[in-house]
Amino acid sequence: ARCLVQSAQEKTVQKREVIIELITRIMLYRFTELKREEVLHMLGLTTEELKRTRFYQEVYAEGRQEGLQQGLQQGEAAVVLRQLRRRFGSLPNDFEEGIRRLSPDQIEALAEALLDFTDLEEVAAWLNRSA
C-alpha cells in the first residue's frame, strides 16, 4: 500500500487523489481496529492528505450531522424538562432519564402534550404509553 501511495505521488493531482482515496478506503476497511494515525503511518500520508479524500470528508460530514442531531435532541429534552419543573416543581429522576431517552419526535409530542397536563401522574402515564 505504501509503494502504491508513493507511486501515486508521481501522478497528476487528479489521479493521485483518486489512487490515495482508493488505497485509504481499502486500508481503513481492512484494518478496522487501527487508529487513524496508525493507518496514516502505514501509508506514509499526512493528516492533510487524508483530509482531502472524499472518504474522510464523507465520514466527517456523517459524524457532524449525527452530532448536530444529538445536540438538538438534548436541547429539546432540556427545554421540556425545564417546562415540567416550572409547572410541577421537582421531578423524579426516572422522569428525567425517561425524557432524555425519547426520540426527537417523542420529545416534540411531549412538548405539546405537557400543555394539557394537570399533574405528574399524567406525565407518568404519557411516558409509560410512549415507552
N, CA, C and O atoms as CSV, one atom per row, in Angstrom:
chain,resi,resn,atom,element,x,y,z
A,1,ALA,N,N,0.838,-1.203,0.000
A,1,ALA,CA,C,0.000,0.000,0.000
A,1,ALA,C,C,0.872,1.253,0.000
A,1,ALA,O,O,0.591,2.224,-0.703
A,2,ARG,N,N,1.944,1.211,0.808
A,2,ARG,CA,C,2.829,2.377,0.855
A,2,ARG,C,C,3.490,2.610,-0.501
A,2,ARG,O,O,3.634,3.755,-0.930
A,3,CYS,N,N,3.891,1.537,-1.177
A,3,CYS,CA,C,4.506,1.685,-2.503
A,3,CYS,C,C,3.521,2.291,-3.495
A,3,CYS,O,O,3.892,3.128,-4.319
A,4,LEU,N,N,2.266,1.865,-3.410
A,4,LEU,CA,C,1.246,2.435,-4.293
A,4,LEU,C,C,1.055,3.922,-4.025
A,4,LEU,O,O,0.929,4.714,-4.959
A,5,VAL,N,N,1.031,4.301,-2.746
A,5,VAL,CA,C,0.885,5.713,-2.404
A,5,VAL,C,C,2.074,6.505,-2.926
A,5,VAL,O,O,1.913,7.597,-3.471
A,6,GLN,N,N,3.263,5.951,-2.757
A,6,GLN,CA,C,4.457,6.660,-3.242
A,6,GLN,C,C,4.444,6.806,-4.756
A,6,GLN,O,O,4.817,7.856,-5.279
A,7,SER,N,N,4.018,5.765,-5.467
A,7,SER,CA,C,3.945,5.881,-6.926
A,7,SER,C,C,2.831,6.847,-7.335
A,7,SER,O,O,2.918,7.491,-8.380
A,8,ALA,N,N,1.793,6.945,-6.516
A,8,ALA,CA,C,0.701,7.884,-6.810
A,8,ALA,C,C,1.181,9.316,-6.710
A,8,ALA,O,O,0.650,10.195,-7.389
A,9,GLN,N,N,2.180,9.568,-5.871
A,9,GLN,CA,C,2.696,10.927,-5.703
A,9,GLN,C,C,3.267,11.462,-7.009
A,9,GLN,O,O,3.344,12.674,-7.206
A,10,GLU,N,N,3.668,10.555,-7.903
A,10,GLU,CA,C,4.263,10.967,-9.178
A,10,GLU,C,C,3.211,11.240,-10.244
A,10,GLU,O,O,3.544,11.750,-11.313
A,11,LYS,N,N,1.966,10.916,-9.982
A,11,LYS,CA,C,0.885,11.101,-10.955
A,11,LYS,C,C,0.369,12.535,-10.921
A,11,LYS,O,O,0.785,13.342,-10.089
A,12,THR,N,N,-0.541,12.835,-11.836
A,12,THR,CA,C,-1.184,14.143,-11.824
A,12,THR,C,C,-2.008,14.264,-10.548
A,12,THR,O,O,-2.327,13.264,-9.906
A,13,VAL,N,N,-2.346,15.486,-10.193
A,13,VAL,CA,C,-3.082,15.733,-8.953
A,13,VAL,C,C,-4.378,14.942,-8.923
A,13,VAL,O,O,-4.696,14.330,-7.904
A,14,GLN,N,N,-5.131,14.938,-10.006
A,14,GLN,CA,C,-6.421,14.253,-10.032
A,14,GLN,C,C,-6.235,12.744,-9.857
A,14,GLN,O,O,-6.946,12.125,-9.065
A,15,LYS,N,N,-5.297,12.153,-10.579
A,15,LYS,CA,C,-5.059,10.711,-10.446
A,15,LYS,C,C,-4.529,10.382,-9.057
A,15,LYS,O,O,-4.896,9.361,-8.477
A,16,ARG,N,N,-3.678,11.232,-8.529
A,16,ARG,CA,C,-3.111,10.995,-7.201
A,16,ARG,C,C,-4.217,10.945,-6.157
A,16,ARG,O,O,-4.221,10.062,-5.299
A,17,GLU,N,N,-5.144,11.872,-6.221
A,17,GLU,CA,C,-6.243,11.908,-5.257
A,17,GLU,C,C,-7.106,10.648,-5.358
A,17,GLU,O,O,-7.519,10.097,-4.337
A,18,VAL,N,N,-7.377,10.196,-6.570
A,18,VAL,CA,C,-8.195,9.001,-6.769
A,18,VAL,C,C,-7.479,7.771,-6.219
A,18,VAL,O,O,-8.098,6.945,-5.549
A,19,ILE,N,N,-6.199,7.643,-6.491
A,19,ILE,CA,C,-5.432,6.488,-6.019
A,19,ILE,C,C,-5.335,6.497,-4.501
A,19,ILE,O,O,-5.547,5.467,-3.862
A,20,ILE,N,N,-5.024,7.631,-3.925
A,20,ILE,CA,C,-4.920,7.728,-2.460
A,20,ILE,C,C,-6.273,7.437,-1.819
A,20,ILE,O,O,-6.345,6.778,-0.782
A,21,GLU,N,N,-7.338,7.926,-2.434
A,21,GLU,CA,C,-8.692,7.654,-1.935
A,21,GLU,C,C,-8.952,6.154,-1.904
A,21,GLU,O,O,-9.420,5.630,-0.893
A,22,LEU,N,N,-8.661,5.466,-2.978
A,22,LEU,CA,C,-8.894,4.030,-3.073
A,22,LEU,C,C,-8.058,3.269,-2.045
A,22,LEU,O,O,-8.584,2.408,-1.340
A,23,ILE,N,N,-6.796,3.568,-1.954
A,23,ILE,CA,C,-5.912,2.871,-1.023
A,23,ILE,C,C,-6.342,3.134,0.416
A,23,ILE,O,O,-6.346,2.219,1.240
A,24,THR,N,N,-6.699,4.365,0.719
A,24,THR,CA,C,-7.127,4.711,2.073
A,24,THR,C,C,-8.396,3.947,2.446
A,24,THR,O,O,-8.496,3.407,3.548
A,25,ARG,N,N,-9.356,3.902,1.538
A,25,ARG,CA,C,-10.587,3.148,1.811
A,25,ARG,C,C,-10.288,1.683,2.095
A,25,ARG,O,O,-10.799,1.110,3.058
A,26,ILE,N,N,-9.463,1.086,1.255
A,26,ILE,CA,C,-9.120,-0.328,1.444
A,26,ILE,C,C,-8.465,-0.532,2.808
A,26,ILE,O,O,-8.822,-1.456,3.539
A,27,MET,N,N,-7.521,0.318,3.144
A,27,MET,CA,C,-6.801,0.176,4.410
A,27,MET,C,C,-7.736,0.366,5.602
A,27,MET,O,O,-7.674,-0.396,6.567
A,28,LEU,N,N,-8.586,1.360,5.542
A,28,LEU,CA,C,-9.478,1.613,6.668
A,28,LEU,C,C,-10.524,0.522,6.832
A,28,LEU,O,O,-10.912,0.204,7.957
A,29,TYR,N,N,-10.983,-0.054,5.736
A,29,TYR,CA,C,-11.931,-1.167,5.828
A,29,TYR,C,C,-11.241,-2.459,6.270
A,29,TYR,O,O,-11.819,-3.263,7.001
A,30,ARG,N,N,-10.016,-2.645,5.825
A,30,ARG,CA,C,-9.289,-3.877,6.148
A,30,ARG,C,C,-8.788,-3.867,7.593
A,30,ARG,O,O,-8.826,-4.893,8.272
A,31,PHE,N,N,-8.327,-2.729,8.052
A,31,PHE,CA,C,-7.745,-2.635,9.392
A,31,PHE,C,C,-8.637,-1.780,10.287
A,31,PHE,O,O,-8.251,-0.688,10.705
A,32,THR,N,N,-9.819,-2.281,10.572
A,32,THR,CA,C,-10.807,-1.514,11.326
A,32,THR,C,C,-10.383,-1.256,12.763
A,32,THR,O,O,-10.878,-0.318,13.387
A,33,GLU,N,N,-9.483,-2.063,13.300
A,33,GLU,CA,C,-9.077,-1.883,14.692
A,33,GLU,C,C,-7.952,-0.856,14.850
A,33,GLU,O,O,-7.621,-0.475,15.973
A,34,LEU,N,N,-7.371,-0.411,13.759
A,34,LEU,CA,C,-6.280,0.560,13.835
A,34,LEU,C,C,-6.811,1.982,13.977
A,34,LEU,O,O,-7.895,2.313,13.496
A,35,LYS,N,N,-6.029,2.802,14.641
A,35,LYS,CA,C,-6.346,4.229,14.742
A,35,LYS,C,C,-5.959,4.916,13.442
A,35,LYS,O,O,-5.151,4.403,12.666
A,36,ARG,N,N,-6.543,6.073,13.220
A,36,ARG,CA,C,-6.256,6.842,12.009
A,36,ARG,C,C,-4.762,7.111,11.862
A,36,ARG,O,O,-4.211,6.998,10.766
A,37,GLU,N,N,-4.114,7.464,12.955
A,37,GLU,CA,C,-2.686,7.774,12.904
A,37,GLU,C,C,-1.865,6.565,12.484
A,37,GLU,O,O,-0.860,6.702,11.786
A,38,GLU,N,N,-2.296,5.370,12.913
A,38,GLU,CA,C,-1.572,4.154,12.542
A,38,GLU,C,C,-1.701,3.876,11.046
A,38,GLU,O,O,-0.729,3.478,10.404
A,39,VAL,N,N,-2.885,4.081,10.494
A,39,VAL,CA,C,-3.091,3.881,9.061
A,39,VAL,C,C,-2.270,4.912,8.281
A,39,VAL,O,O,-1.633,4.580,7.281
A,40,LEU,N,N,-2.289,6.153,8.741
A,40,LEU,CA,C,-1.504,7.190,8.068
A,40,LEU,C,C,-0.019,6.833,8.066
A,40,LEU,O,O,0.665,7.004,7.057
A,41,HIS,N,N,0.469,6.343,9.188
A,41,HIS,CA,C,1.879,5.961,9.291
A,41,HIS,C,C,2.190,4.815,8.324
A,41,HIS,O,O,3.216,4.826,7.644
A,42,MET,N,N,1.294,3.830,8.273
A,42,MET,CA,C,1.497,2.700,7.366
A,42,MET,C,C,1.571,3.157,5.913
A,42,MET,O,O,2.356,2.625,5.129
A,43,LEU,N,N,0.763,4.129,5.562
A,43,LEU,CA,C,0.704,4.607,4.179
A,43,LEU,C,C,1.711,5.708,3.884
A,43,LEU,O,O,1.960,6.041,2.725
A,44,GLY,N,N,2.289,6.269,4.940
A,44,GLY,CA,C,3.206,7.378,4.733
A,44,GLY,C,C,2.498,8.650,4.309
A,44,GLY,O,O,3.053,9.463,3.570
A,45,LEU,N,N,1.262,8.822,4.781
A,45,LEU,CA,C,0.468,10.007,4.439
A,45,LEU,C,C,0.417,10.969,5.613
A,45,LEU,O,O,0.649,10.589,6.761
A,46,THR,N,N,0.112,12.210,5.308
A,46,THR,CA,C,-0.102,13.198,6.356
A,46,THR,C,C,-1.600,13.318,6.616
A,46,THR,O,O,-2.424,12.876,5.815
A,47,THR,N,N,-1.930,13.917,7.738
A,47,THR,CA,C,-3.340,14.136,8.055
A,47,THR,C,C,-3.993,15.006,6.989
A,47,THR,O,O,-5.144,14.776,6.619
A,48,GLU,N,N,-3.272,15.993,6.496
A,48,GLU,CA,C,-3.819,16.886,5.467
A,48,GLU,C,C,-4.153,16.134,4.187
A,48,GLU,O,O,-5.165,16.413,3.543
A,49,GLU,N,N,-3.305,15.184,3.819
A,49,GLU,CA,C,-3.591,14.388,2.620
A,49,GLU,C,C,-4.846,13.539,2.834
A,49,GLU,O,O,-5.674,13.404,1.933
A,50,LEU,N,N,-4.975,12.978,4.017
A,50,LEU,CA,C,-6.169,12.183,4.323
A,50,LEU,C,C,-7.419,13.055,4.292
A,50,LEU,O,O,-8.451,12.639,3.766
A,51,LYS,N,N,-7.336,14.255,4.848
A,51,LYS,CA,C,-8.500,15.139,4.908
A,51,LYS,C,C,-8.996,15.545,3.524
A,51,LYS,O,O,-10.160,15.915,3.370
A,52,ARG,N,N,-8.145,15.481,2.535
A,52,ARG,CA,C,-8.559,15.837,1.181
A,52,ARG,C,C,-9.316,14.709,0.483
A,52,ARG,O,O,-9.894,14.925,-0.582
A,53,THR,N,N,-9.323,13.515,1.064
A,53,THR,CA,C,-10.010,12.400,0.407
A,53,THR,C,C,-11.521,12.516,0.599
A,53,THR,O,O,-12.005,13.035,1.605
A,54,ARG,N,N,-12.231,12.027,-0.375
A,54,ARG,CA,C,-13.689,12.049,-0.299
A,54,ARG,C,C,-14.170,11.169,0.850
A,54,ARG,O,O,-15.147,11.504,1.520
A,55,PHE,N,N,-13.492,10.048,1.082
A,55,PHE,CA,C,-13.856,9.149,2.173
A,55,PHE,C,C,-13.855,9.897,3.505
A,55,PHE,O,O,-14.823,9.824,4.262
A,56,TYR,N,N,-12.774,10.613,3.787
A,56,TYR,CA,C,-12.664,11.359,5.037
A,56,TYR,C,C,-13.764,12.403,5.122
A,56,TYR,O,O,-14.398,12.555,6.167
A,57,GLN,N,N,-13.993,13.113,4.043
A,57,GLN,CA,C,-14.998,14.173,4.042
A,57,GLN,C,C,-16.395,13.612,4.262
A,57,GLN,O,O,-17.210,14.240,4.938
A,58,GLU,N,N,-16.687,12.427,3.698
A,58,GLU,CA,C,-17.999,11.804,3.915
A,58,GLU,C,C,-18.169,11.381,5.373
A,58,GLU,O,O,-19.211,11.622,5.982
A,59,VAL,N,N,-17.136,10.750,5.923
A,59,VAL,CA,C,-17.200,10.303,7.318
A,59,VAL,C,C,-17.323,11.499,8.249
A,59,VAL,O,O,-18.097,11.466,9.206
A,60,TYR,N,N,-16.568,12.551,7.975
A,60,TYR,CA,C,-16.619,13.758,8.792
A,60,TYR,C,C,-18.015,14.377,8.739
A,60,TYR,O,O,-18.552,14.796,9.765
A,61,ALA,N,N,-18.598,14.433,7.546
A,61,ALA,CA,C,-19.941,15.020,7.395
A,61,ALA,C,C,-20.982,14.187,8.132
A,61,ALA,O,O,-21.883,14.740,8.763
A,62,GLU,N,N,-20.868,12.856,8.057
A,62,GLU,CA,C,-21.815,11.998,8.770
A,62,GLU,C,C,-21.705,12.202,10.278
A,62,GLU,O,O,-22.716,12.332,10.969
A,63,GLY,N,N,-20.483,12.228,10.779
A,63,GLY,CA,C,-20.279,12.428,12.212
A,63,GLY,C,C,-20.794,13.771,12.676
A,63,GLY,O,O,-21.391,13.885,13.746
A,64,ARG,N,N,-20.563,14.773,11.873
A,64,ARG,CA,C,-21.035,16.116,12.226
A,64,ARG,C,C,-22.557,16.171,12.259
A,64,ARG,O,O,-23.143,16.773,13.159
A,65,GLN,N,N,-23.196,15.537,11.271
A,65,GLN,CA,C,-24.659,15.514,11.215
A,65,GLN,C,C,-25.229,14.790,12.428
A,65,GLN,O,O,-26.190,15.253,13.043
A,66,GLU,N,N,-24.627,13.646,12.767
A,66,GLU,CA,C,-25.093,12.904,13.945
A,66,GLU,C,C,-24.926,13.733,15.212
A,66,GLU,O,O,-25.799,13.736,16.080
A,67,GLY,N,N,-23.814,14.428,15.313
A,67,GLY,CA,C,-23.575,15.280,16.481
A,67,GLY,C,C,-24.582,16.411,16.583
A,67,GLY,O,O,-25.058,16.736,17.671
A,68,LEU,N,N,-24.904,17.007,15.443
A,68,LEU,CA,C,-25.902,18.084,15.437
A,68,LEU,C,C,-27.268,17.565,15.855
A,68,LEU,O,O,-27.971,18.214,16.630
A,69,GLN,N,N,-27.649,16.397,15.346
A,69,GLN,CA,C,-28.945,15.832,15.702
A,69,GLN,C,C,-29.000,15.473,17.184
A,69,GLN,O,O,-30.009,15.701,17.851
A,70,GLN,N,N,-27.903,14.910,17.690
A,70,GLN,CA,C,-27.865,14.557,19.106
A,70,GLN,C,C,-27.934,15.812,19.972
A,70,GLN,O,O,-28.631,15.825,20.987
A,71,GLY,N,N,-27.226,16.858,19.586
A,71,GLY,CA,C,-27.261,18.108,20.331
A,71,GLY,C,C,-28.642,18.741,20.319
A,71,GLY,O,O,-29.101,19.270,21.332
A,72,LEU,N,N,-29.299,18.684,19.174
A,72,LEU,CA,C,-30.659,19.219,19.065
A,72,LEU,C,C,-31.607,18.444,19.967
A,72,LEU,O,O,-32.434,19.042,20.656
A,73,GLN,N,N,-31.497,17.128,19.971
A,73,GLN,CA,C,-32.356,16.297,20.813
A,73,GLN,C,C,-32.125,16.607,22.290
A,73,GLN,O,O,-33.082,16.720,23.056
A,74,GLN,N,N,-30.869,16.745,22.691
A,74,GLN,CA,C,-30.569,17.066,24.092
A,74,GLN,C,C,-31.118,18.433,24.474
A,74,GLN,O,O,-31.622,18.622,25.581
A,75,GLY,N,N,-31.017,19.380,23.558
A,75,GLY,CA,C,-31.545,20.712,23.824
A,75,GLY,C,C,-33.053,20.724,23.969
A,75,GLY,O,O,-33.598,21.393,24.847
A,76,GLU,N,N,-33.726,19.980,23.103
A,76,GLU,CA,C,-35.184,19.903,23.194
A,76,GLU,C,C,-35.610,19.236,24.498
A,76,GLU,O,O,-36.558,19.678,25.147
A,77,ALA,N,N,-34.903,18.167,24.880
A,77,ALA,CA,C,-35.219,17.488,26.140
A,77,ALA,C,C,-35.015,18.434,27.312
A,77,ALA,O,O,-35.814,18.438,28.249
A,78,ALA,N,N,-33.953,19.237,27.273
A,78,ALA,CA,C,-33.683,20.178,28.363
A,78,ALA,C,C,-34.802,21.208,28.491
A,78,ALA,O,O,-35.196,21.561,29.602
A,79,VAL,N,N,-35.310,21.686,27.375
A,79,VAL,CA,C,-36.403,22.671,27.399
A,79,VAL,C,C,-37.664,22.045,27.991
A,79,VAL,O,O,-38.329,22.657,28.827
A,80,VAL,N,N,-37.993,20.828,27.562
A,80,VAL,CA,C,-39.183,20.156,28.087
A,80,VAL,C,C,-39.037,19.930,29.590
A,80,VAL,O,O,-39.990,20.138,30.341
A,81,LEU,N,N,-37.856,19.506,30.037
A,81,LEU,CA,C,-37.631,19.291,31.469
A,81,LEU,C,C,-37.774,20.597,32.247
A,81,LEU,O,O,-38.349,20.609,33.335
A,82,ARG,N,N,-37.259,21.685,31.704
A,82,ARG,CA,C,-37.406,22.991,32.373
A,82,ARG,C,C,-38.864,23.384,32.490
A,82,ARG,O,O,-39.294,23.893,33.526
A,83,GLN,N,N,-39.624,23.153,31.438
A,83,GLN,CA,C,-41.049,23.492,31.467
A,83,GLN,C,C,-41.792,22.646,32.498
A,83,GLN,O,O,-42.640,23.149,33.234
A,84,LEU,N,N,-41.464,21.357,32.540
A,84,LEU,CA,C,-42.120,20.478,33.522
A,84,LEU,C,C,-41.755,20.879,34.950
A,84,LEU,O,O,-42.609,20.871,35.836
A,85,ARG,N,N,-40.492,21.227,35.174
A,85,ARG,CA,C,-40.074,21.653,36.523
A,85,ARG,C,C,-40.778,22.940,36.924
A,85,ARG,O,O,-41.197,23.098,38.071
A,86,ARG,N,N,-40.901,23.836,35.993
A,86,ARG,CA,C,-41.565,25.112,36.310
A,86,ARG,C,C,-43.033,24.882,36.642
A,86,ARG,O,O,-43.604,25.551,37.503
A,87,ARG,N,N,-43.622,23.935,35.950
A,87,ARG,CA,C,-45.050,23.690,36.159
A,87,ARG,C,C,-45.325,22.837,37.397
A,87,ARG,O,O,-46.279,23.088,38.134
A,88,PHE,N,N,-44.470,21.815,37.622
A,88,PHE,CA,C,-44.760,20.858,38.695
A,88,PHE,C,C,-43.701,20.811,39.786
A,88,PHE,O,O,-43.834,20.032,40.730
A,89,GLY,N,N,-42.670,21.609,39.683
A,89,GLY,CA,C,-41.596,21.576,40.676
A,89,GLY,C,C,-40.612,20.449,40.381
A,89,GLY,O,O,-40.413,20.068,39.227
A,90,SER,N,N,-40.011,19.933,41.418
A,90,SER,CA,C,-39.011,18.881,41.289
A,90,SER,C,C,-39.596,17.644,40.602
A,90,SER,O,O,-40.742,17.265,40.844
A,91,LEU,N,N,-38.778,17.021,39.736
A,91,LEU,CA,C,-39.217,15.833,39.012
A,91,LEU,C,C,-38.451,14.610,39.504
A,91,LEU,O,O,-37.276,14.713,39.854
A,92,PRO,N,N,-39.108,13.457,39.533
A,92,PRO,CA,C,-38.389,12.230,39.892
A,92,PRO,C,C,-37.283,11.940,38.865
A,92,PRO,O,O,-37.426,12.265,37.687
A,93,ASN,N,N,-36.191,11.331,39.318
A,93,ASN,CA,C,-35.066,11.037,38.426
A,93,ASN,C,C,-35.467,10.168,37.244
A,93,ASN,O,O,-34.972,10.360,36.133
A,94,ASP,N,N,-36.367,9.204,37.479
A,94,ASP,CA,C,-36.759,8.319,36.380
A,94,ASP,C,C,-37.525,9.081,35.291
A,94,ASP,O,O,-37.487,8.689,34.124
A,95,PHE,N,N,-38.217,10.158,35.659
A,95,PHE,CA,C,-38.870,11.008,34.652
A,95,PHE,C,C,-37.807,11.635,33.750
A,95,PHE,O,O,-37.895,11.584,32.524
A,96,GLU,N,N,-36.807,12.225,34.394
A,96,GLU,CA,C,-35.762,12.903,33.624
A,96,GLU,C,C,-35.035,11.930,32.711
A,96,GLU,O,O,-34.800,12.230,31.541
A,97,GLU,N,N,-34.680,10.772,33.237
A,97,GLU,CA,C,-33.989,9.777,32.420
A,97,GLU,C,C,-34.864,9.320,31.261
A,97,GLU,O,O,-34.391,9.172,30.134
A,98,GLY,N,N,-36.135,9.098,31.546
A,98,GLY,CA,C,-37.061,8.669,30.501
A,98,GLY,C,C,-37.211,9.713,29.409
A,98,GLY,O,O,-37.264,9.376,28.226
A,99,ILE,N,N,-37.280,10.962,29.792
A,99,ILE,CA,C,-37.434,12.049,28.809
A,99,ILE,C,C,-36.166,12.183,27.969
A,99,ILE,O,O,-36.248,12.412,26.763
A,100,ARG,N,N,-35.012,12.045,28.584
A,100,ARG,CA,C,-33.746,12.154,27.839
A,100,ARG,C,C,-33.568,11.010,26.833
A,100,ARG,O,O,-32.827,11.153,25.861
A,101,ARG,N,N,-34.242,9.880,27.061
A,101,ARG,CA,C,-34.134,8.745,26.141
A,101,ARG,C,C,-35.143,8.814,24.996
A,101,ARG,O,O,-35.077,8.003,24.072
A,102,LEU,N,N,-36.061,9.753,25.039
A,102,LEU,CA,C,-37.084,9.853,23.994
A,102,LEU,C,C,-36.470,10.248,22.653
A,102,LEU,O,O,-35.447,10.930,22.591
A,103,SER,N,N,-37.125,9.801,21.587
A,103,SER,CA,C,-36.704,10.202,20.241
A,103,SER,C,C,-37.097,11.672,20.025
A,103,SER,O,O,-37.919,12.206,20.770
A,104,PRO,N,N,-36.520,12.320,19.025
A,104,PRO,CA,C,-36.903,13.709,18.747
A,104,PRO,C,C,-38.403,13.881,18.511
A,104,PRO,O,O,-38.993,14.862,18.964
A,105,ASP,N,N,-39.020,12.936,17.808
A,105,ASP,CA,C,-40.464,13.035,17.563
A,105,ASP,C,C,-41.246,12.912,18.867
A,105,ASP,O,O,-42.234,13.619,19.067
A,106,GLN,N,N,-40.811,12.020,19.753
A,106,GLN,CA,C,-41.495,11.848,21.032
A,106,GLN,C,C,-41.331,13.088,21.914
A,106,GLN,O,O,-42.264,13.488,22.610
A,107,ILE,N,N,-40.154,13.685,21.881
A,107,ILE,CA,C,-39.926,14.908,22.675
A,107,ILE,C,C,-40.849,16.020,22.174
A,107,ILE,O,O,-41.421,16.774,22.961
A,108,GLU,N,N,-40.980,16.105,20.863
A,108,GLU,CA,C,-41.873,17.115,20.285
A,108,GLU,C,C,-43.323,16.873,20.708
A,108,GLU,O,O,-44.044,17.811,21.046
A,109,ALA,N,N,-43.738,15.610,20.686
A,109,ALA,CA,C,-45.105,15.270,21.107
A,109,ALA,C,C,-45.305,15.578,22.591
A,109,ALA,O,O,-46.361,16.073,22.987
A,110,LEU,N,N,-44.303,15.288,23.404
A,110,LEU,CA,C,-44.387,15.591,24.837
A,110,LEU,C,C,-44.469,17.094,25.065
A,110,LEU,O,O,-45.209,17.551,25.936
A,111,ALA,N,N,-43.722,17.857,24.294
A,111,ALA,CA,C,-43.756,19.317,24.440
A,111,ALA,C,C,-45.166,19.857,24.204
A,111,ALA,O,O,-45.598,20.792,24.878
A,112,GLU,N,N,-45.871,19.274,23.260
A,112,GLU,CA,C,-47.253,19.697,23.005
A,112,GLU,C,C,-48.192,19.181,24.091
A,112,GLU,O,O,-49.074,19.904,24.556
A,113,ALA,N,N,-47.996,17.927,24.489
A,113,ALA,CA,C,-48.898,17.311,25.477
A,113,ALA,C,C,-48.768,17.964,26.844
A,113,ALA,O,O,-49.748,18.035,27.585
A,114,LEU,N,N,-47.587,18.439,27.191
A,114,LEU,CA,C,-47.406,18.980,28.551
A,114,LEU,C,C,-48.251,20.219,28.806
A,114,LEU,O,O,-48.454,20.603,29.957
A,115,LEU,N,N,-48.741,20.843,27.753
A,115,LEU,CA,C,-49.625,21.991,27.933
A,115,LEU,C,C,-50.956,21.577,28.548
A,115,LEU,O,O,-51.641,22.389,29.171
A,116,ASP,N,N,-51.317,20.306,28.370
A,116,ASP,CA,C,-52.597,19.813,28.881
A,116,ASP,C,C,-52.478,19.077,30.219
A,116,ASP,O,O,-53.496,18.801,30.854
A,117,PHE,N,N,-51.264,18.757,30.657
A,117,PHE,CA,C,-51.087,18.013,31.904
A,117,PHE,C,C,-51.479,18.872,33.102
A,117,PHE,O,O,-51.181,20.065,33.161
A,118,THR,N,N,-52.156,18.231,34.055
A,118,THR,CA,C,-52.517,18.950,35.278
A,118,THR,C,C,-51.734,18.454,36.493
A,118,THR,O,O,-51.685,19.130,37.520
A,119,ASP,N,N,-51.118,17.266,36.375
A,119,ASP,CA,C,-50.298,16.755,37.478
A,119,ASP,C,C,-49.259,15.767,36.938
A,119,ASP,O,O,-49.281,15.387,35.768
A,120,LEU,N,N,-48.352,15.368,37.832
A,120,LEU,CA,C,-47.267,14.478,37.427
A,120,LEU,C,C,-47.750,13.088,37.033
A,120,LEU,O,O,-47.080,12.404,36.259
A,121,GLU,N,N,-48.891,12.660,37.545
A,121,GLU,CA,C,-49.416,11.352,37.173
A,121,GLU,C,C,-49.734,11.300,35.683
A,121,GLU,O,O,-49.549,10.266,35.041
A,122,GLU,N,N,-50.211,12.412,35.133
A,122,GLU,CA,C,-50.490,12.456,33.699
A,122,GLU,C,C,-49.188,12.381,32.895
A,122,GLU,O,O,-49.138,11.763,31.831
A,123,VAL,N,N,-48.148,13.013,33.413
A,123,VAL,CA,C,-46.837,12.933,32.761
A,123,VAL,C,C,-46.352,11.485,32.788
A,123,VAL,O,O,-45.873,10.970,31.777
A,124,ALA,N,N,-46.478,10.826,33.947
A,124,ALA,CA,C,-46.059,9.431,34.085
A,124,ALA,C,C,-46.831,8.538,33.126
A,124,ALA,O,O,-46.248,7.660,32.490
A,125,ALA,N,N,-48.125,8.753,33.017
A,125,ALA,CA,C,-48.950,7.946,32.114
A,125,ALA,C,C,-48.506,8.152,30.664
A,125,ALA,O,O,-48.417,7.193,29.898
A,126,TRP,N,N,-48.230,9.395,30.295
A,126,TRP,CA,C,-47.786,9.684,28.937
A,126,TRP,C,C,-46.461,8.982,28.661
A,126,TRP,O,O,-46.286,8.372,27.606
A,127,LEU,N,N,-45.535,9.067,29.604
A,127,LEU,CA,C,-44.234,8.414,29.432
A,127,LEU,C,C,-44.381,6.892,29.318
A,127,LEU,O,O,-43.689,6.260,28.520
A,128,ASN,N,N,-45.270,6.315,30.105
A,128,ASN,CA,C,-45.488,4.860,30.027
A,128,ASN,C,C,-46.069,4.456,28.681
A,128,ASN,O,O,-45.694,3.423,28.126
A,129,ARG,N,N,-46.980,5.260,28.156
A,129,ARG,CA,C,-47.561,4.967,26.844
A,129,ARG,C,C,-46.515,5.102,25.735
A,129,ARG,O,O,-46.550,4.365,24.750
A,130,SER,N,N,-45.602,6.030,25.898
A,130,SER,CA,C,-44.618,6.319,24.851
A,130,SER,C,C,-43.391,5.411,24.911
A,130,SER,O,O,-42.618,5.341,23.955
A,131,ALA,N,N,-43.218,4.724,26.026
A,131,ALA,CA,C,-42.010,3.890,26.187
A,131,ALA,C,C,-42.058,2.643,25.343
A,131,ALA,O,O,-41.122,1.844,25.369
